[in-house]
């Protein structure tokens, strides 16, 4: 699936398109594993994530990624259920996310 630009048709809508907790795979030189993070997908097509839900609106996001044009698909290579990967159009990073259910993964 490729994320399209229709998400940015309503930029004046105050609420984000989608928000919730996901587990994000971490693969730094020091840390490896899955970290629970609060994700907010905005109408302008940018995905923000925070350490905790309470940080939204109070702290700067840990990262902001443009999702328009990103490739998103299920990934079974990691041996966990409900894992999907996201490859932003810039192509310089692959994100792996794990949801708690198939329904949440599809959302």
C-alpha positions in Angstrom: 0.0 0.0 0.0 1.3 3.5 -0.7 0.0 6.4 1.4 -1.7 9.0 -0.8 -2.1 12.7 -0.5 -5.8 12.7 0.2 -5.1 12.8 3.9 -4.1 16.5 3.5 -7.4 17.6 2.0 -8.7 18.9 5.3 -5.8 20.8 6.9 -8.1 22.9 9.1 -9.5 19.9 10.9 -8.4 20.2 14.5 -8.2 16.5 15.4 -5.5 14.2 14.1 -6.5 11.5 11.5 -5.4 8.7 13.8 -3.6 8.3 17.1 -2.7 5.6 19.5 0.0 3.4 20.9 2.2 1.1 18.8 5.4 -0.7 19.5 8.3 0.6 17.4 11.3 -1.5 16.7 14.5 0.0 17.9 17.8 -0.9 16.4 20.4 1.6 17.6 23.9 0.6 18.4 23.0 0.6 22.1 19.4 -0.4 22.3 17.6 -3.2 20.4 14.0 -4.3 20.8 10.5 -2.9 20.9 9.5 0.3 22.6 5.9 1.4 23.2 5.3 4.9 21.7 2.3 7.2 21.2 1.8 7.9 17.5 -0.2 10.8 16.0 -1.0 10.9 12.3 -1.9 14.4 11.3 -4.1 15.6 8.3 -1.0 17.0 6.6 0.4 13.5 6.2 3.1 13.7 8.9 3.5 11.1 11.6 4.6 12.3 15.0 5.6 10.1 17.9 6.1 10.6 21.5 7.4 8.6 24.4 4.0 8.8 26.2 0.4 9.9 25.4 0.7 12.8 27.9 3.6 14.2 26.0 1.5 15.2 23.0 1.0 18.9 23.0 3.4 19.4 25.9 6.7 18.2 24.5 8.4 18.1 21.1 7.8 14.8 19.3 10.7 12.3 19.3 10.5 12.3 15.5 8.3 13.6 12.7 8.1 11.7 9.4 6.3 12.6 6.2 4.2 9.6 5.2 2.8 10.8 1.8 4.1 8.4 -0.8 5.4 5.9 1.9 5.1 2.2 1.3 3.4 0.3 4.1 2.9 -3.4 4.3 2.7 -6.4 6.6 6.0 -7.9 7.6 6.3 -11.5 8.7 10.1 -11.7 8.8 10.4 -10.7 12.5 8.3 -13.7 13.8 5.8 -11.5 15.6 2.1 -11.1 14.8 0.6 -7.7 13.7 3.9 -6.3 12.5 4.0 -3.9 9.6 6.8 -1.8 8.0 6.8 1.7 6.7 9.2 3.0 4.1 8.9 6.8 3.7 9.4 8.1 0.2 12.8 9.6 1.3 13.9 5.9 1.6 16.6 6.6 4.1 14.9 4.6 6.9 12.6 1.7 7.4 10.2 1.7 10.4 8.8 -1.5 11.9 5.7 -1.2 14.0 3.8 -3.8 16.0 0.1 -3.4 16.8 -1.9 -5.4 19.4 -4.5 -6.8 17.0 -5.1 -7.2 13.3 -7.8 -4.5 13.4 -5.4 -2.0 15.0 -2.7 -2.9 12.5 -5.1 -2.2 9.6 -6.2 1.1 11.1 
